[in-house]
Amino acid sequence: MATYEDANPGRLADLFSNLALDFTGLFRKEIELAKAEASEKVDVAVKAAASLAIGAVLAIGAIGVFLAALVTGGAALLIQLGMTPTAANFVAATTVSPP
């Protein structure tokens, strides 16, 4: 009795060969896709870190302005209470500044 392999001797080997090539191609494309996705995520992370750094710099500047306003306000209050401007500035600055 004739089997399928007897009728088409090289056909089954060609099918397995094509299957191996297709699998290899698919694997390579998946690797390329993973690399592209990782690159996009790194780009997003770098942009987020840059935004965070800019925000931190602006926050430090804002804190400095706020502390200067506290010193000025404290000095103005002390001057209204009768202190000399030099002494009022000294007391206000030492009160606001950290130990």
Short mmCIF file of the C-alpha atoms (twelve columns), coordinates in Angstrom:
data_MODEL
# 
_entry.id   MODEL 
# 
loop_
_atom_site.group_PDB 
_atom_site.id 
_atom_site.type_symbol 
_atom_site.label_atom_id 
_atom_site.label_alt_id 
_atom_site.label_comp_id 
_atom_site.label_asym_id 
_atom_site.label_seq_id 
_atom_site.Cartn_x 
_atom_site.Cartn_y 
_atom_site.Cartn_z 
_atom_site.pdbx_PDB_model_num 
ATOM 1  C CA . MET A 1  0.000  0.000  0.000  1 
ATOM 2  C CA . ALA A 2  1.358  3.413  -0.971 1 
ATOM 3  C CA . THR A 3  1.665  6.066  1.735  1 
ATOM 4  C CA . TYR A 4  1.738  9.854  1.456  1 
ATOM 5  C CA . GLU A 5  5.513  9.900  1.780  1 
ATOM 6  C CA . ASP A 6  5.871  7.394  -1.026 1 
ATOM 7  C CA . ALA A 7  3.856  9.588  -3.379 1 
ATOM 8  C CA . ASN A 8  5.562  12.896 -2.341 1 
ATOM 9  C CA . PRO A 9  8.953  11.962 -0.916 1 
ATOM 10 C CA . GLY A 10 10.390 15.494 -0.479 1 
ATOM 11 C CA . ARG A 11 7.150  17.278 0.342  1 
ATOM 12 C CA . LEU A 12 7.088  16.537 4.089  1 
ATOM 13 C CA . ALA A 13 10.705 17.605 4.500  1 
ATOM 14 C CA . ASP A 14 9.926  20.864 2.667  1 
ATOM 15 C CA . LEU A 15 7.020  21.522 5.009  1 
ATOM 16 C CA . PHE A 16 9.197  21.090 8.085  1 
ATOM 17 C CA . SER A 17 11.920 23.222 6.523  1 
ATOM 18 C CA . ASN A 18 9.445  26.020 5.783  1 
ATOM 19 C CA . LEU A 19 8.017  25.699 9.280  1 
ATOM 20 C CA . ALA A 20 11.481 26.129 10.793 1 
ATOM 21 C CA . LEU A 21 12.156 29.175 8.603  1 
ATOM 22 C CA . ASP A 22 8.809  30.725 9.506  1 
ATOM 23 C CA . PHE A 23 9.434  30.117 13.197 1 
ATOM 24 C CA . THR A 24 12.898 31.698 12.954 1 
ATOM 25 C CA . GLY A 25 11.515 34.723 11.128 1 
ATOM 26 C CA . LEU A 26 8.728  35.120 13.668 1 
ATOM 27 C CA . PHE A 27 11.188 34.889 16.543 1 
ATOM 28 C CA . ARG A 28 13.427 37.577 14.996 1 
ATOM 29 C CA . LYS A 29 10.476 39.889 14.438 1 
ATOM 30 C CA . GLU A 30 9.332  39.422 18.035 1 
ATOM 31 C CA . ILE A 31 12.830 40.328 19.243 1 
ATOM 32 C CA . GLU A 32 12.816 43.476 17.080 1 
ATOM 33 C CA . LEU A 33 9.377  44.417 18.412 1 
ATOM 34 C CA . ALA A 34 10.523 43.933 22.010 1 
ATOM 35 C CA . LYS A 35 13.560 46.147 21.372 1 
ATOM 36 C CA . ALA A 36 11.385 48.872 19.842 1 
ATOM 37 C CA . GLU A 37 8.948  48.762 22.761 1 
ATOM 38 C CA . ALA A 38 11.801 48.928 25.278 1 
ATOM 39 C CA . SER A 39 13.300 51.890 23.428 1 
ATOM 40 C CA . GLU A 40 9.963  53.723 23.560 1 
ATOM 41 C CA . LYS A 41 9.646  53.069 27.289 1 
ATOM 42 C CA . VAL A 42 13.171 54.351 27.905 1 
ATOM 43 C CA . ASP A 43 12.330 57.523 25.967 1 
ATOM 44 C CA . VAL A 44 9.217  58.068 28.087 1 
ATOM 45 C CA . ALA A 45 11.207 57.494 31.290 1 
ATOM 46 C CA . VAL A 46 13.910 59.971 30.225 1 
ATOM 47 C CA . LYS A 47 11.300 62.626 29.430 1 
ATOM 48 C CA . ALA A 48 9.619  62.043 32.795 1 
ATOM 49 C CA . ALA A 49 12.932 62.327 34.637 1 
ATOM 50 C CA . ALA A 50 13.727 65.581 32.831 1 
ATOM 51 C CA . SER A 51 10.328 67.016 33.752 1 
ATOM 52 C CA . LEU A 52 10.834 65.971 37.357 1 
ATOM 53 C CA . ALA A 53 14.257 67.619 37.483 1 
ATOM 54 C CA . ILE A 54 12.894 70.865 36.048 1 
ATOM 55 C CA . GLY A 55 10.059 70.792 38.580 1 
ATOM 56 C CA . ALA A 56 12.520 70.265 41.438 1 
ATOM 57 C CA . VAL A 57 14.622 73.236 40.348 1 
ATOM 58 C CA . LEU A 58 11.530 75.445 40.132 1 
ATOM 59 C CA . ALA A 59 10.327 74.224 43.546 1 
ATOM 60 C CA . ILE A 60 13.670 75.088 45.154 1 
ATOM 61 C CA . GLY A 61 13.458 78.585 43.664 1 
ATOM 62 C CA . ALA A 62 9.893  78.962 44.907 1 
ATOM 63 C CA . ILE A 63 10.921 77.940 48.424 1 
ATOM 64 C CA . GLY A 64 13.681 80.556 48.339 1 
ATOM 65 C CA . VAL A 65 11.228 83.265 47.311 1 
ATOM 66 C CA . PHE A 66 8.805  82.176 50.040 1 
ATOM 67 C CA . LEU A 67 11.522 82.315 52.718 1 
ATOM 68 C CA . ALA A 68 12.604 85.762 51.514 1 
ATOM 69 C CA . ALA A 69 8.998  86.917 51.776 1 
ATOM 70 C CA . LEU A 70 8.793  85.560 55.345 1 
ATOM 71 C CA . VAL A 71 11.962 87.416 56.321 1 
ATOM 72 C CA . THR A 72 10.720 90.638 54.743 1 
ATOM 73 C CA . GLY A 73 7.307  90.330 56.361 1 
ATOM 74 C CA . GLY A 74 8.809  89.529 59.759 1 
ATOM 75 C CA . ALA A 75 11.205 92.448 59.507 1 
ATOM 76 C CA . ALA A 76 8.354  94.792 58.551 1 
ATOM 77 C CA . LEU A 77 6.329  93.588 61.532 1 
ATOM 78 C CA . LEU A 78 9.245  94.069 63.908 1 
ATOM 79 C CA . ILE A 79 9.916  97.560 62.523 1 
ATOM 80 C CA . GLN A 80 6.255  98.430 63.169 1 
ATOM 81 C CA . LEU A 81 6.719  97.252 66.752 1 
ATOM 82 C CA . GLY A 82 9.584  99.729 67.216 1 
ATOM 83 C CA . MET A 83 12.786 97.839 66.342 1 
ATOM 84 C CA . THR A 84 15.497 99.401 64.235 1 
ATOM 85 C CA . PRO A 85 15.560 98.108 60.633 1 
ATOM 86 C CA . THR A 86 18.960 96.434 61.024 1 
ATOM 87 C CA . ALA A 87 17.970 94.591 64.198 1 
ATOM 88 C CA . ALA A 88 14.568 93.669 62.744 1 
ATOM 89 C CA . ASN A 89 16.197 92.171 59.628 1 
ATOM 90 C CA . PHE A 90 18.673 90.225 61.769 1 
ATOM 91 C CA . VAL A 91 15.996 88.815 64.081 1 
ATOM 92 C CA . ALA A 92 13.640 87.956 61.201 1 
ATOM 93 C CA . ALA A 93 16.412 86.231 59.212 1 
ATOM 94 C CA . THR A 94 17.642 84.169 62.145 1 
ATOM 95 C CA . THR A 95 14.064 83.207 63.040 1 
ATOM 96 C CA . VAL A 96 13.220 81.993 59.527 1 
ATOM 97 C CA . SER A 97 16.512 80.282 58.684 1 
ATOM 98 C CA . PRO A 98 16.954 76.642 59.741 1 
ATOM 99 C CA . PRO A 99 19.236 75.872 62.716 1 
# 
